[in-house]
Amino acid sequence: MAIEYLKRGKPETERSEDDAKVRSIVEGTLKEIEARGDAAVRELSEKFDNYTPSSFRLSPSEIEALMNQVSARDMEDIKFAQEQVRKFAQAQRDSMLDIEVETLPGVILGHRNIPVQSVGCYVPGGKFPMVASAHMSVATASVAKVPRIIAATPPFKGAPNPAVIAAMHLGGAHEIYVLGGIQAVGAMALGTETIDPVHMLVGPGNAFVAEAKRQLFGRVGIDLFAGPTETMVIADETVDAELCATDLLGQAEHGYNSPAVLVTNSRKLATETMAEIDRLLKILPTAETASKSWEDYGEVILCDSYDEMLAVADDIASEHVQVMTDRDDWFLENMTCYGALFLGARTNVANGDKVIGTNHTLPTKKAGRYTGGLWVGKFLKTHSYQKVLTDKAAAEIGAYCSRLCMLEGFVGHAEQANIRVRRYGGGNVPYGEAAE
């Protein structure tokens, strides 16, 4: 392969050092929350957000007052976005069927899709109030019929953000907390004197939130590893530098450590895109953040062929992959490792982030190799069951079971089968045959 890096980001060793620092901070903070509960949460909120209300949970009247601050147009837009998210989530839910089959005469096997019983939804909002994240987690959990949905978001400029709170409430949150960062996910997962713990944590966040979820996994379920935003543009000469640069910087503005990668087979497009990024960074209002991300995490990779572009893209396994080529559907058919695909120049990652209906909580840090993003199915647990309806079936399956248990040396297991053979066999399946 003749793959050429025209621009590289931070070396992997430096990125690993950053990760190690975050790990250590998160570990200590979670121990504090577990040991001291509400007191630790309050101290952390004061330290990081300068916010210490009498109660972090909003009352119904506080929610109503905040929603009254949202303009009619903004409220209409929030409702439109939630409608799109709910429509797609409902279609996905409808595809997940409970099943029951008779695999042998008298042997019934089945599964039921049961909602997780309590979920904590984290909605980022310290730097940018992530209104859309409320739709993605809270509204989707609501479609899954989760009985207890709690949501937490940090204060924005010292107070609850009205639009975020409105989106949480309209999405179906049963409890809303104005809490950010490690203290929010820690409190929801571990529980405190005033917050009952949940069974599962979902939602994106910064590196600290993502690491906290990783460390809490096992004690609670998590949706996926959803850290700082990643974006990749796969493009050929069917599009121009302005479009590529806009799509890269549109996601790089998320944070100082948001990888943005261009993969192309056109040297001309690659060099023009880098020049266009430099131009746009002079006028973009969020340039301070985007330029740091581009400097440290931006990459431009030049490939010889579409096959090489595909191989590079699957290896990187980026969270968002914008495909703008003369063969977009070929990438759809052949790509295997990514968060979500955005196919063709008419769409873009911001559509998926905010309004089109697909979920924007997606795998980062190569997690797209083994999981997709948040969807209604993540809130459902598929539980199997079995029943044996006839004496003949009990004896027949019991005979096989007994022999297979003895093959492994599990005598007690075998006896569970043998007693059924003796009781229900009726002489048709001799005990000696079952026990052999």
C-alpha positions in Angstrom: 0.0 0.0 0.0 1.2 3.5 -0.8 -0.4 5.5 2.0 1.1 9.0 2.6 0.4 11.2 5.6 0.3 14.8 4.5 -0.5 15.8 8.1 -0.3 13.8 11.3 -1.8 14.4 14.7 -0.2 13.9 18.2 1.8 10.7 18.5 0.0 7.8 20.1 2.4 7.9 23.1 1.4 11.4 24.0 -2.3 10.5 23.7 -1.7 7.5 26.0 -0.1 9.8 28.6 -3.2 12.1 28.5 -5.4 9.0 29.0 -3.4 7.8 32.0 -3.8 11.2 33.7 -7.5 11.1 33.2 -7.8 7.5 34.5 -6.1 8.5 37.7 -8.2 11.5 38.4 -11.4 9.6 37.7 -10.5 6.7 39.9 -9.9 9.0 42.9 -13.0 11.1 42.3 -15.3 8.0 42.1 -13.9 6.7 45.4 -14.7 10.0 47.0 -18.3 9.9 45.7 -18.8 6.3 46.9 -17.4 7.1 50.3 -19.0 10.5 51.0 -22.1 10.6 48.7 -23.9 13.9 48.5 -21.2 15.8 50.4 -18.5 14.8 47.8 -20.9 15.6 44.9 -21.6 19.1 46.3 -17.9 19.8 46.7 -17.1 18.7 43.2 -20.0 20.7 41.7 -18.7 23.8 43.6 -15.1 23.2 42.5 -15.8 22.5 38.8 -19.0 24.3 38.0 -19.2 26.9 40.8 -22.7 25.7 41.4 -24.3 24.7 44.8 -28.1 24.9 44.8 -30.2 23.8 47.7 -31.1 20.7 45.6 -29.5 19.4 42.4 -32.8 17.8 41.4 -35.2 20.3 39.7 -38.7 20.4 41.1 -41.7 20.4 38.7 -42.2 24.1 39.2 -38.5 24.8 38.4 -38.8 22.8 35.3 -41.9 24.6 34.2 -40.3 28.0 34.9 -37.3 27.1 32.8 -39.4 25.8 29.9 -41.3 29.1 29.9 -38.0 30.8 29.1 -37.7 28.8 25.8 -38.9 30.7 22.8 -41.9 29.3 20.8 -39.6 28.8 17.8 -36.9 27.0 19.8 -39.6 24.8 21.4 -41.1 23.9 18.0 -37.6 23.0 16.7 -36.9 20.8 19.8 -40.2 19.0 19.3 -39.5 18.5 15.6 -36.1 16.9 16.3 -37.6 14.7 19.0 -40.3 13.5 16.7 -37.6 12.4 14.1 -35.6 10.6 16.8 -38.7 8.9 18.2 -39.9 7.8 14.7 -36.6 6.0 13.9 -36.3 4.6 17.4 -39.9 3.2 17.2 -39.2 1.6 13.8 -36.1 0.0 15.3 -38.1 -1.2 18.3 -40.8 -2.6 16.0 -38.1 -4.7 14.3 -37.2 -6.4 17.6 -39.7 -9.3 18.1 -40.3 -11.5 21.0 -40.1 -15.1 19.7 -41.3 -18.5 20.8 -40.5 -21.6 18.8 -41.1 -25.4 19.2 -37.6 -26.8 18.4 -38.7 -30.4 19.1 -42.2 -31.8 19.7 -43.1 -30.5 23.2 -39.9 -28.4 23.6 -40.7 -24.6 23.6 -37.9 -22.0 23.5 -38.3 -18.3 23.4 -37.0 -14.8 24.3 -38.5 -11.6 25.5 -37.1 -8.1 25.1 -37.4 -6.4 28.5 -36.5 -2.8 29.2 -33.7 -2.0 31.5 -35.5 -0.9 34.7 -33.6 2.4 35.4 -31.3 4.5 33.2 -29.1 7.5 33.9 -28.8 9.8 30.9 -25.9 12.2 30.8 -26.3 15.3 28.7 -23.1 17.3 28.2 -23.4 21.1 28.5 -20.6 22.8 30.2 -19.1 24.4 27.1 -22.0 24.0 24.6 -25.6 23.2 25.9 -26.1 19.8 24.1 -29.9 20.0 23.6 -29.8 17.2 21.1 -28.1 14.7 23.5 -31.3 14.8 25.5 -33.3 13.5 22.5 -30.8 10.8 21.8 -30.8 9.2 25.3 -33.9 10.3 27.1 -36.4 10.1 24.2 -34.9 6.8 23.0 -35.1 5.3 26.5 -38.7 6.5 26.6 -39.5 4.6 23.3 -38.0 1.5 24.9 -40.4 2.0 27.8 -37.7 2.2 30.5 -39.7 2.7 33.8 -37.3 5.1 35.5 -35.3 7.6 33.4 -33.1 10.1 35.2 -31.1 12.8 33.4 -28.2 15.0 34.5 -26.6 18.0 32.8 -24.1 20.5 34.0 -25.1 24.2 34.7 -24.5 26.4 31.7 -22.9 29.8 32.7 -23.9 29.1 36.3 -27.5 28.1 35.8 -29.7 25.3 34.3 -29.9 25.7 30.5 -33.7 26.2 29.7 -33.5 24.5 26.3 -31.7 21.4 27.6 -34.1 21.1 30.5 -37.1 21.4 28.1 -35.6 18.7 25.9 -35.1 16.4 28.9 -38.6 16.9 30.2 -40.3 16.5 26.7 -38.1 13.5 26.1 -39.7 11.7 29.1 -37.2 12.1 32.0 -38.7 11.3 35.4 -36.0 13.0 37.4 -33.8 15.9 36.2 -30.5 16.8 38.0 -28.3 19.9 37.3 -25.0 18.1 37.7 -22.0 17.7 35.5 -18.9 15.6 34.8 -17.6 12.7 37.0 -19.9 13.8 39.9 -23.0 13.3 37.7 -22.3 9.9 36.3 -20.7 8.8 39.6 -23.8 9.8 41.6 -26.2 8.2 39.1 -24.3 4.9 39.1 -23.2 4.6 42.7 -26.1 6.4 44.3 -26.0 8.9 47.1 -28.3 9.8 50.1 -30.6 11.7 47.7 -30.1 9.9 44.4 -31.1 6.2 43.9 -28.6 4.4 41.8 -29.5 3.3 38.2 -28.9 0.0 36.4 -27.3 1.6 33.3 -25.5 4.8 32.2 -25.8 6.3 28.7 -24.8 9.4 26.9 -21.7 11.1 25.5 -19.3 13.3 27.4 -15.7 14.6 27.6 -12.7 12.4 28.4 -13.5 12.4 32.1 -17.1 11.3 31.7 -16.1 8.6 29.2 -13.5 7.3 31.6 -15.9 7.4 34.5 -18.4 5.3 32.6 -15.6 2.8 31.7 -14.6 2.4 35.3 -18.2 2.0 36.4 -19.0 -0.6 33.8 -19.8 -3.9 35.5 -21.4 -2.2 38.5 -23.8 -0.7 36.0 -24.3 -1.2 32.3 -23.1 1.4 29.9 -24.2 2.1 26.3 -20.7 2.3 24.8 -17.4 4.1 25.1 -18.4 7.6 23.8 -15.6 10.0 24.4 -14.5 13.1 22.5 -16.0 13.5 19.0 -14.2 12.0 16.1 -14.9 12.7 12.4 -13.5 11.4 9.1 -14.2 12.6 5.6 -13.7 10.1 2.8 -13.6 12.1 -0.4 -12.5 12.1 -4.0 -12.5 14.8 -6.7 -16.3 14.7 -7.0 -16.3 17.3 -4.2 -14.3 20.4 -3.4 -12.0 21.6 -0.6 -14.6 24.0 0.9 -17.0 21.2 1.6 -14.3 18.9 3.1 -12.9 21.6 5.2 -16.3 22.7 6.5 -17.2 19.1 7.5 -13.9 18.6 9.3 -13.9 21.8 11.3 -17.7 21.4 12.0 -16.8 18.6 14.3 -13.3 19.7 15.4 -15.0 22.6 17.3 -16.5 20.1 19.8 -13.3 20.1 22.0 -9.6 20.5 22.1 -9.0 16.8 21.4 -11.5 15.9 18.7 -9.8 14.0 15.9 -10.6 15.1 12.3 -9.2 13.0 9.5 -9.4 13.4 5.7 -8.9 10.3 3.7 -8.6 10.9 -0.1 -7.1 9.6 -3.3 -6.6 13.1 -4.6 -3.5 15.1 -3.8 -5.1 18.2 -5.2 -8.1 17.9 -2.9 -5.9 17.1 0.1 -3.6 20.2 -0.3 -6.6 22.5 -1.2 -8.5 21.2 1.9 -5.6 22.0 4.2 -5.4 25.5 2.7 -9.1 26.0 3.1 -9.0 24.9 6.7 -6.4 27.5 7.4 -8.6 30.1 5.7 -11.8 29.1 7.7 -9.9 29.1 11.0 -9.4 32.8 10.6 -13.1 33.5 10.5 -14.7 30.6 12.5 -16.1 31.9 15.8 -15.1 28.6 17.5 -11.7 28.7 16.0 -9.9 28.7 19.3 -11.1 25.1 20.0 -11.2 23.9 16.4 -7.7 25.0 15.6 -6.2 23.3 18.7 -8.0 20.1 17.7 -6.8 20.4 14.1 -3.3 21.1 15.1 -3.0 18.2 17.6 -5.4 15.6 16.2 -6.0 16.5 12.6 -4.7 14.2 9.9 -4.7 14.1 6.1 -4.1 10.7 4.5 -3.5 10.3 0.8 -4.2 6.9 -0.7 -3.6 5.4 -4.2 -7.0 3.6 -4.5 -10.5 3.3 -3.1 -9.5 -0.1 -1.6 -6.7 1.6 0.3 -9.2 4.3 1.5 -11.5 1.6 2.7 -8.7 -0.2 4.6 -7.5 3.0 6.2 -11.0 4.0 7.2 -11.8 0.6 8.8 -8.5 0.6 10.7 -9.2 4.1 12.2 -12.9 3.1 12.9 -13.9 6.8 13.3 -17.1 7.8 15.1 -18.5 9.8 12.2 -17.6 9.0 8.6 -18.7 11.4 5.9 -18.4 9.7 2.5 -18.4 11.9 -0.6 -17.2 9.9 -3.6 -18.4 8.5 -6.9 -19.2 5.2 -5.1 -20.8 6.1 -1.7 -22.9 2.9 -1.7 -19.8 0.8 -2.3 -18.4 2.2 1.0 -21.8 1.4 2.7 -21.6 -2.2 1.5 -18.0 -2.7 2.4 -17.2 -0.6 5.5 -17.3 -2.7 8.7 -15.8 -0.5 11.5 -17.3 3.0 12.2 -19.9 4.8 14.4 -22.3 6.1 11.7 -22.0 6.8 8.0 -23.2 10.0 6.3 -23.5 9.2 2.6 -23.2 11.9 -0.1 -22.6 15.6 -0.3 -26.2 16.5 0.5 -26.0 15.1 4.1 -23.6 15.9 6.9 -22.7 14.9 10.4 -24.5 17.9 11.9 -27.8 16.4 10.5 -27.1 13.3 12.5 -26.0 15.2 15.6 -29.1 17.4 15.8 -32.2 16.5 13.9 -32.4 13.8 11.2 -33.4 11.0 13.6 -30.4 8.6 13.8 -28.7 8.5 17.2 -25.6 10.7 17.8 -24.2 8.8 20.7 -21.6 6.7 18.9 -18.5 4.6 19.5 -15.1 6.4 19.7 -11.5 5.2 20.3 -11.9 2.3 17.8 -14.9 0.9 19.7 -16.7 0.8 16.3 -14.8 -2.4 15.7 -17.1 -4.2 18.2 -20.2 -2.1 18.8 -22.6 0.3 17.0 -24.0 3.4 18.6 -26.8 4.0 21.1 -30.2 2.9 19.8 -33.4 1.7 21.3 -32.1 -1.9 21.5 -29.4 -0.8 24.0 -32.2 -0.1 26.5 -33.6 -3.6 26.1 -32.4 -6.9 27.5 -33.1 -10.1 25.5 -33.9 -12.8 28.0 -34.5 -16.4 27.0 -36.8 -19.0 28.5 -37.7 -22.6 28.0 -40.5 -25.0 28.8 -41.0 -28.7 28.2 -44.7 -29.6 27.7 -44.8 -33.4 27.3 -43.5 -36.4 29.2 -41.9 -37.8 26.0 -40.0 -34.5 25.4 -38.8 -34.4 29.0 -37.5 -38.0 28.8 -35.9 -37.6 25.3 -34.1 -34.3 26.0 -33.2 -35.6 29.5 -31.4 -38.7 28.0 -29.2 -36.5 25.8 -28.6 -34.1 28.7 -27.6 -36.8 31.1 -25.0 -38.3 28.7 -23.6 -34.9 27.8 -23.3 -34.0 31.5 -21.4 -37.2 32.2 -19.1 -36.5 29.3 -18.0 -33.4 31.2 -18.0 -35.1 34.6 -20.9 -33.2 36.1 -22.7 -36.0 38.0 -25.1 -33.6 39.8 -26.1 -32.0 36.5 -26.7 -35.5 35.1 -28.9 -36.4 38.0 -31.1 -33.3 37.3 -31.8 -34.9 33.9 -32.0 -38.5 35.2 -34.8 -37.8 37.6 -36.9 -36.5 34.7 -36.1 -39.5 32.6 -37.2 -41.8 35.5 -40.4 -39.8 36.3 -41.5 -39.0 32.8 -39.9 -41.7 30.6 -42.7 -44.2 31.1 -40.3 -47.0 30.1 -39.8 -45.6 26.6 -36.3 -44.2 27.4 -34.6 -46.5 29.9 -32.7 -44.9 32.7 -29.6 -46.9 31.9 -29.5 -45.5 28.4 -29.8 -41.9 29.7 -27.1 -42.4 32.3 -24.5 -44.0 30.1 
